[in-house]
Amino acid sequence: MILTVTPNPSLDRTYEVPSLDRGEVVRATGERVDPGGKGVNVSRAVTAAGRRTVAVLPLGGAPGALVADLLDAQGIEVAPVPVAGATRSNIALAEADGVLTKINAPGPELTPAEQELLLDTVRRQSPGADWIACCGSLPRGLAPSWYAELVARAHAVGVRIALDTSGPALLAALRERPDVVKPNAEELAEAVGRPLVTVGDALKAAEELRGTGARAVLASLGADGQLLVDDAGAWFGTAAVDAVRSNVGAGDSSLAGFLVAGGRGPEALASAVAHGAAAVRLPGSVMPAPADLDPAAVTVTAEVPADRPLREPAA
């Protein structure tokens, strides 16, 4: 069982549009409403893979009730934490050429009592979990050290932690040695304080995160592929994608693929790459099912192409 924790979930509306012209009336060609938040997406991808998951998330107001209903309809067990503020609503505009524009609301501010209830709910749901995936930004009211506290509590009861966050929350959590962290290229560059121009730059940055506490780093490099760096070495994985429809949730799908495949080594990296590649070919934030995967298109190698320029350098 994979337990997910999403401190700042959302109700996500995705509109597919031919193009986005500022100041003009834009008519959508497609629309989806999905439960959102990085941990929620991980739970959705785990469920699509046929594995059990429990999603812990604070929910409030009408948007929160709709998030719970949507997850229930997908067969996902929810461990809700009632909060006074309304769950945020986000908007994504997906253009025909693959460009995605996202508008993310800040979300409610959690009171000290709600923060402690969230931690306690994770504790009560932890027995029997193979992994706890802690994902996304922290809502207002939570200090950057909140994830560090969660990692420490999980390790105290012997549960492995996967962490997908960024900025001060990521840096603060590293001291508690999360079992795997999953930054994208921009988040990796921010964590080490310098641009990433090549795959080798990303590899060095991942090694630095390991040096400051991460036991493993699974780095998403967008169209360039993914890196896995752990005690056993480094691997680089790629998969050809003929057309990108939406990259919403692709990184979350990758993390789910990594965890359902055991969460370590090149086999888990191959699963992460396959899930990420499948996700970008689907509309909105639809998570791939096994039938959507193309494992034969995935290449994983221990010969990391350090000199290869990143198609999208991270500043």
N, C-alpha and C positions, 0 to 999 in steps of 0.2 A: 504494500500500500504506500502511495506517495501522498503525503500531507502537504498542502500548499497554504501559504500565508500571504494574503494581499492586504496590506494596511490601508491602501487607498484605492479601492475598486471603483468601477465606473459602469455606466450604461453607455455603450458605444453605438453611435449611428454612423454608418458608412454609406456615402453616396458615390456612385460611379458617374462621372461626367466626361463628355468628350474633351473638354479643355476648360481651364479656369481663367476667366477674364474679369479682372477687378472692375467693379462698378457696373457690371452687366447682369442681366437675369440669366442664370445658368440652369438648364433643365437636366435633371438627373435621368440617366438611362437605367439605373438600378439602385436599390436601397436595401440595406440590412440593418437590423437592430440586434445587438449581441451583448451578453454580459462581458464586461471588460476589466482590464487590469492584468498585469503580467502573470501573477500567480493564478488568476482565474483561467487565463489562456493555457497555462501549463496543465491545469486540471482538465480542461476541455480536450487537450491533445492526449493526455494520459488515458482518458475515457475512450477517445476515438481509437486508441491503440489496444483497447480491450483490457486495460488494467484498472484496478480500483484506486480511487482517489477521494480525499475529503478536503473541501475548500473552507478554510477559516477566513472570514472577512467581516469587517464592520459594515453594517447596513442600516440605512436610515431613510425615512420618507418614502414617497411613491417610487422614485427611481430604485431605491434599495429593494423594495418589495418586488419590482419587476425583474431585477437581477436574480433574486432568489427563485422566482417562478421560471425564468428562462433556464437556469441551471438545473432545476428540478426536472424540467421537460427533457433535458439532455441526459438524465439519469445520473447527475452528479450530486453526491451527498454534500450538503452545506452545513457547516457549523457556524451559525450567525452570531455576531456580537452586536446587540442593539445599541445604536448611538442616537443622540438627539438630532444631529445635523443630517441633512439630506445627502445621500450618495451622489457624487458628481455625474454629470452627463458630458460625454466627449463627442466630437464630430470629426470624421475623416472624409476628405474629398479625394477620390482616386481617379486620376485622369487616364485617358486611353493609352498614353505613352508610358505608363507606369509611375509617373510622378505622384507622390502622395503628400497632401497637405493636412496636417492634424491640428485641431484646436482642443487643447486639454484644459478642463476646468480645474481649479485648485482643490476642490473637495472640502469636506467639513473639518472643523477643528475638534480633535478628540480631547476630552477632559482627562485629568489624571486617573479618575476611576475607570473610564472607558479604556485607557491605555493598559491598566493593570488587568482588566477583564480580558482584553485581547491576549495578553501573555498567558493568563491562566487558562484560557480556552485552548491555546496551543498545547499547554502542558497536559490537559485532560485528553486531548486527541492524539498525543504522541505515542502511547503504547501500541506496538504492532506496526509502526511506520518504518519502512525501509529508508526513506529519505524525507526530510522536510525541505521544501523549496520555498525560500523567502524571497519575494519578488516585488520590484517596483519602488516607486518613490514613497517617502514617508509623508503622511498627511500633516497638516498644521497641528501643532501641539506636541508632536513626538520629537524628541531630541535626536541628533545624529547618532548617539550611542544606543538607541533603542534596538537596532539590529544586533549590535554587539551583545547586549543583554540576552536577546533571544538565542543567539548562537551558544553563549555560555550555558544557558539553561538546558538547551538540547543536548549538548555534549555531556552535561552532568548526568543525564539519564541514558547515555549511550546511543543517541540517534545522530545520523549523519546529516549535515546541512549543506544545501546548495544555495548560494546567494547571488541574486541578480539585481543589483542596484548600482548606484554611482555616487560620485562626489564625496562629501564628508561622511555620509552613512557607510559607504564602502570602506573608506580608509579607517574609520573607527572600528569596524567589524573585523578587520584583518588581524588585530591583536588577539582575537579569540580563535584564530586559525580555522576558518570555515573550510569544509572539505573540498568544495569547488566554488569558484566564483566565475560568473559568465558575463564579462563586459563585451560591448561592441567596440569597434575601433575608436570611436569618439570618446567613449567612457574610459578606454584604456589609455588614450593620450592624455586625458584630463587627470587620471590617477598618477601618471608619472611626470606630468608637467612639461611635456614636449611633444612636437608633432611626430606623427608616424607616416613615413613616406614609402617604406618598403615592407615586405613581409618580415624581413630581418629586424626592422625597427619594432614591429609588433611582438616578435619573439623575445627580444630583449626586454620590452616592457612587461610581458607576461612573466618572465623570469624574475623581474624586480618585485612584482606582486607576490610571487612565491617567497622571495627573500624577506618580505615584510609580514608574512603570515599565512597566505593562501596555500593550502596543500595542493591544489590543482587549479589551473586556469583554463577555461574553455572560452576562447575569444572568437566572436563572430566578426568576420572581416567583409561582410556584405557579399557582393558578387565575386570577390576574390577567394572566398572559402572560409574555413575555420581552422583554428589552431588549438591543440591540446598540449599543455605542458604540465607534467607531474613528476613524481620521484623517479619514474622509470624512463623518462626522456621526453621528446617532443615529436608530435605528428602533425601533418598538414593534410586537410581533407578538402576536396572540391567535388562539384557536380555541375554538369552543364544544364542550363535552364534556357529553353527556347524562347519563352515569353513570360514576362513578369506581369501578373494581373494585379496583385496587391501584396505588399510586404508587411501588412499589419499582423502582428503576432508571429512572424516567421522566427524571430529569435526565441520566443517562448516555446514554439513547436520544437525547435532545435534542442532546447534544454530538456523538454519532455522526452524526446527521442534518446537523448544521452542517458537520462535516469532510468527509463524502462529497459535499456540495454545493459544495466548494471552500474553505470556511473563511473567507469574507469577504463582506460586503455583504448587502443585503436578501434576495437569493435564498437565501443560506445560512441566514439567520434564518428564512425561511419554512419551509425544510426542517427546521430544529431544532424549530419549533413543531409542525409536522405529526407529527414522530416522537414528541415528548413527549405530545401529545394522544392519539396511538394507543396509546402504552405504558400510560397510566392506564386504558384500557378493557380491558386484558388481565389475566389472573390472575398472581399472584406476580410474578416478575421476568421474565416472557416478553417478549422483544424483538419489536417489530413488523416484519413483512415488508412489501414494497411494497403488497400487496393490502390491508393494514390501514390504509394512509394515506388521508387525505381532504384533499388539497391545496386543494380548492375551499372548505373550511370555514375556511381560514387567511386572516387579514387582517394585512397589514404596512403600516405607515404611518410617514412621517417626521415626522408631527405627533404628537409624544409627549404624551399627556394628563397633563401634569404635576400638575394639581390632583386627579386621580382618587385617592380613598382606596384603600389596599390592603385587600382583604378580610381578609387575615391580616397585620397590621402586624408588623414585625420589631423586637424589642427590642434 
